Amino acid sequence: MSHEDQTRRRLRLGMVGGGPGAFIGGVHRIAARLDDHYELVAGAFASDPQRSQSAAADLHVEPDRAYPDYRSMAAGESRRVDGIDVVAIVTPNHLHFDIAKCFLEAGIHVICDKPMTTTLEDAEALAALVERSGRFFGLTHNYTGYSLVRQARDMVMAGELGDLRVVQVEYPQDWLATPLEASGVKQAEWRTDPQRSGPAGCLGDIGTHAYHLARFVTGLEVESLAADMHAFVAGRVLDDNVHMMLRFKGGARGMLWSSQVAPGNENGLKLRVYGSRGGLEWLQSDPNRLFHSPQGQQPRVLTRNGPGLNDAAMAAVRIPPGHPEGYLEAFAQLYSDFAERICALNEGREADPLTLSVPGVTDGVDGLRFITRALESSTAGGAWVTFSAGCHDAE
């Protein structure tokens, strides 16, 4: 969506990664273009300089701005009068920290895919660097861009569900139900490799999305968790299925399931939240409807762009009622919100308040703490682990 105070020109966007065979790079580029706030002008699209040059040509990036690596890109773009305003990092996880650090130190805003880093220590160091730099850092937990996810968040914050009691979130997929990594599939190879993916597989890839969605909508903080992380596919080192129980501050209880070995599930993200006054349910496979069940009343269905939606939901709507919006539009909403935040920083003004909830470096640290504590719990046989300190509960 357009913001009234948007800059008079498009933001100049650079990209690291996202070359041939990379699924998420194309999604980022579409999202950046959809609301016309960005222009892709530079990139280091692949680790091989020739492949990077070839990708740049396909993307209509000038040859002198197709860099052989991210370091030369950060240095080159920071020296240009027309250098990039922001870089999108769409590489495997293990590269996120070094690339983000390099561009932040060059004075360039950063948009980064999740998880933010592979270790909690790196995440905390990056958060400190973002604060020192004064640059914007956006994290693409893209499901928070859906209109009705934002509607759900505002309803919870307004107390429409009363005191929260139960939070259930799940994210099952089936694409890694067989050892796909052994057949040379690039996306499967790096996601199942601890050297590139980090210490968590399914949990880091999609479990973090489920966790962040639950946190975003409810605003609840985890007090402790008990996790069972397991690899079902023979020979696989990283987890491909996770069951978890959550205890939230304030007394609410939760359950989280993420799996990439659940046949029949293409992308089954689902959130249910129950409180003393009612419940909400949202499915990513049916994102234009939010199911609301007020206690003691008939259930109702809120539709995207329908009557009764709040400002946050309506600000994330593009097309007329009855026409569905989905994954790409939600991703684009984050890019539009990021653009407003970047322009506000550049122009020395306050950003549109409706953009202040977008995921950032704090969410990145929270996500790495979530992964770290889940690993500690699972390694200890599913023991309850205190979230903030990482120590086992007395029980």
Residue pairs with C-beta under 8 A, 6 or more apart in sequence:
1 35
1 315
1 316
1 317
1 318
1 333
1 336
2 35
2 336
3 336
3 339
3 340
3 343
3 352
3 355
5 340
5 343
5 344
5 347
5 349
5 352
6 37
6 339
6 340
6 343
7 339
7 343
7 346
7 347
10 36
10 37
10 38
10 39
11 37
11 38
11 39
11 85
11 86
11 339
11 342
11 343
12 38
12 39
12 41
12 42
12 82
12 83
12 84
12 85
12 86
13 32
13 38
13 39
13 40
13 41
13 42
13 84
13 85
13 86
13 87
13 88
14 40
14 41
14 42
14 43
14 73
14 77
14 84
14 86
14 87
14 88
14 108
15 25
15 28
15 29
15 40
15 42
15 43
15 44
15 45
15 87
15 88
15 90
16 43
16 44
16 45
16 70
16 73
16 87
16 88
16 89
16 90
16 91
16 95
16 99
17 25
17 44
17 45
17 46
17 89
17 90
17 91
17 92
17 95
18 24
18 25
18 26
18 28
18 29
18 43
18 45
18 55
18 88
18 90
19 25
19 45
19 46
19 51
19 52
19 55
20 46
20 51
20 54
20 55
21 186
21 187
22 90
22 186
23 187
24 90
24 113
25 45
25 90
27 327
27 328
27 331
28 88
28 90
28 111
28 113
28 140
28 331
28 335
29 40
29 59
30 328
30 331
30 332
31 142
31 328
31 331
31 332
31 334
31 335
32 38
32 40
32 88
32 332
32 335
33 40
34 328
34 329
34 332
34 335
34 336
35 332
35 335
35 336
35 339
37 335
37 336
37 339
38 86
38 335
38 339
40 59
40 60
40 61
41 61
41 62
41 65
41 82
41 84
42 61
42 65
42 66
42 67
42 73
42 76
42 77
42 84
43 52
43 55
43 56
43 59
43 61
43 65
43 66
43 67
43 73
44 52
44 66
44 67
44 68
44 69
44 70
44 72
44 73
45 51
45 52
45 55
45 56
45 59
45 66
46 52
46 55
47 69
49 68
49 69
52 66
52 67
52 68
53 63
53 66
55 66
56 62
56 63
56 65
56 66
57 63
57 66
65 76
65 77
67 73
67 76
70 99
70 102
70 103
71 102
73 87
74 87
74 102
74 103
74 105
74 106
74 108
75 106
76 83
77 83
77 84
77 106
77 108
78 106
78 107
78 108
83 108
84 108
85 108
85 109
85 342
85 346
86 108
86 109
86 110
86 111
86 136
86 338
86 342
87 99
87 103
87 108
87 109
87 110
87 111
88 111
88 112
89 95
89 96
89 99
89 100
89 103
89 110
89 111
89 112
89 113
90 113
91 99
91 113
92 190
92 196
92 197
93 115
93 117
93 118
93 196
93 197
93 198
93 204
94 118
94 195
94 196
94 197
94 198
96 112
96 113
96 115
96 116
96 117
96 118
97 116
97 117
97 118
97 122
97 123
97 125
97 126
100 110
100 112
100 116
100 126
100 137
101 126
101 129
103 110
104 110
104 126
104 129
104 130
104 133
104 135
104 137
105 129
105 133
107 133
107 135
108 135
109 135
109 136
109 137
109 342
109 345
110 130
110 135
110 136
110 137
110 138
111 137
111 138
111 139
111 140
111 335
111 338
112 137
112 138
112 139
112 140
112 364
113 139
113 140
114 139
114 140
114 141
114 208
114 209
114 212
114 359
114 364
114 367
115 198
115 204
115 208
115 364
115 367
115 368
115 371
116 123
116 126
116 139
116 361
116 364
116 365
116 367
116 368
117 123
117 126
117 198
117 364
117 368
118 197
118 198
118 199
118 204
118 368
119 198
119 199
119 368
119 372
120 365
120 368
120 369
120 371
120 372
122 368
123 364
123 365
123 367
123 368
123 369
124 365
126 137
126 361
126 364
127 361
127 362
127 364
127 365
130 137
130 360
130 361
134 345
135 345
136 338
136 341
136 342
136 345
136 360
137 360
137 361
137 364
138 334
138 337
138 338
138 341
138 358
138 359
138 360
139 359
139 360
139 361
139 363
139 364
139 367
140 331
140 334
140 359
141 208
141 209
141 212
141 213
141 216
141 334
141 359
141 363
142 327
142 330
142 331
142 334
143 149
143 209
143 212
143 213
143 269
143 284
143 330
144 150
144 212
144 213
144 216
144 330
144 334
144 357
144 358
144 359
145 316
145 329
145 330
145 331
145 332
145 333
145 334
145 337
146 282
146 284
146 287
146 316
146 330
146 333
147 288
147 304
147 305
147 309
147 313
147 314
147 316
147 317
147 325
147 333
148 282
148 287
148 288
148 289
148 290
148 302
148 304
148 313
149 213
149 216
149 217
149 282
149 287
149 330
150 310
150 312
150 313
150 315
150 316
150 357
151 290
151 302
151 309
151 310
151 312
151 313
152 217
152 271
152 273
152 280
152 282
152 290
153 216
153 217
153 219
153 312
153 357
154 310
154 312
154 313
155 161
155 280
155 292
155 310
156 164
156 217
156 218
156 219
156 273
156 275
156 280
157 219
159 277
160 277
160 278
160 292
160 294
161 273
161 274
161 275
161 276
161 277
161 278
161 279
161 280
162 275
162 276
162 277
162 278
162 295
163 250
163 251
163 275
163 276
164 218
164 220
164 248
164 250
164 252
164 273
164 274
164 275
165 251
165 252
165 253
165 274
165 275
165 276
166 252
166 253
166 254
166 272
166 273
166 274
167 214
167 218
167 220
167 246
167 248
167 252
167 253
167 254
167 255
167 271
167 272
167 273
167 274
168 254
168 255
168 256
168 271
168 272
168 273
169 210
169 211
169 213
169 214
169 254
169 255
169 256
169 257
169 269
169 270
169 271
169 272
170 210
170 256
170 257
170 258
170 268
170 269
170 270
171 206
171 207
171 209
171 210
171 257
171 258
171 259
171 267
171 268
171 269
171 270
172 257
172 258
172 259
172 260
172 262
172 265
172 268
173 206
173 259
173 260
173 262
173 265
173 266
173 267
173 268
174 260
174 261
174 262
174 263
174 264
174 265
174 266
175 188
175 260
175 266
176 188
176 191
176 192
176 202
176 233
176 240
176 260
176 261
177 233
177 260
177 261
177 262
177 263
178 233
179 233
179 234
179 235
179 236
180 188
181 188
181 189
181 191
181 192
181 193
181 236
182 235
190 196
190 197
191 197
191 201
191 205
191 238
192 201
192 236
192 237
192 238
192 240
193 237
193 238
194 237
194 238
197 204
197 205
197 238
198 204
198 371
199 238
199 371
199 375
200 207
200 229
200 238
200 239
200 371
200 374
200 375
201 231
201 236
201 237
201 238
201 239
201 240
201 260
202 229
202 238
202 239
202 240
202 241
202 242
202 258
202 259
202 260
203 229
203 239
203 242
203 258
203 371
203 374
203 375
204 371
205 260
206 258
206 260
206 269
207 242
207 244
207 256
207 258
207 371
207 374
208 367
208 370
208 371
209 269
210 256
210 257
210 258
210 269
210 271
211 256
211 367
211 370
212 359
212 363
212 366
212 367
213 269
213 271
214 220
214 254
214 256
214 271
214 273
215 221
215 222
215 363
215 366
216 357
216 359
217 271
217 273
217 280
217 282
218 248
218 252
218 273
220 248
220 249
220 250
220 252
220 254
221 248
221 249
221 387
222 246
222 247
222 248
222 249
222 370
222 387
223 247
223 248
223 249
223 386
223 387
224 246
224 247
224 384
224 385
224 386
224 387
224 393
225 244
225 245
225 246
225 247
225 370
225 373
225 374
225 377
225 384
225 385
225 387
226 244
226 245
226 377
226 382
226 383
226 384
226 385
227 242
227 243
227 244
227 245
227 373
227 374
227 375
227 377
227 378
227 382
227 385
228 242
228 243
228 244
228 378
228 382
229 239
229 241
229 242
229 374
229 375
229 378
230 239
230 240
230 241
230 242
231 237
231 238
231 239
231 240
231 241
232 240
232 241
232 261
233 240
233 261
239 378
240 259
240 260
240 261
241 258
241 259
241 260
241 261
241 262
242 256
242 257
242 258
242 259
242 374
242 378
243 255
243 256
243 257
244 255
244 256
244 257
244 374
245 253
245 254
245 255
246 253
246 254
246 255
246 256
247 253
247 254
247 384
248 254
259 265
262 268
267 284
267 285
268 283
268 284
268 285
269 283
269 284
269 285
270 281
270 282
270 283
270 284
271 280
271 281
271 282
272 279
272 280
272 281
273 279
273 280
273 281
276 295
277 294
277 295
278 292
278 293
278 294
278 295
278 297
279 292
279 293
280 290
280 291
280 292
280 293
281 290
281 291
281 293
282 289
282 290
282 291
284 327
287 304
287 324
287 325
287 326
287 327
287 330
288 303
288 304
288 324
288 325
288 326
289 301
289 302
289 303
289 304
290 301
290 302
290 303
291 299
291 300
291 301
291 302
292 299
292 300
292 301
292 302
293 299
293 300
294 300
302 308
302 309
303 321
304 313
304 317
304 321
304 324
304 325
305 314
305 317
305 319
305 320
305 321
306 321
309 317
311 354
312 354
312 357
315 354
316 330
316 333
317 325
318 325
318 329
319 325
334 358
334 359
337 354
337 355
337 358
338 358
340 351
340 352
340 355
341 351
341 355
341 358
344 350
344 351
344 352
345 351
369 387
369 388
370 387
372 390
373 385
373 386
373 387
373 390
374 385
376 385
376 390
377 383
377 384
377 385
380 392
383 392
383 393
384 392
384 393
384 395
385 391
385 392
385 393
386 392
386 393
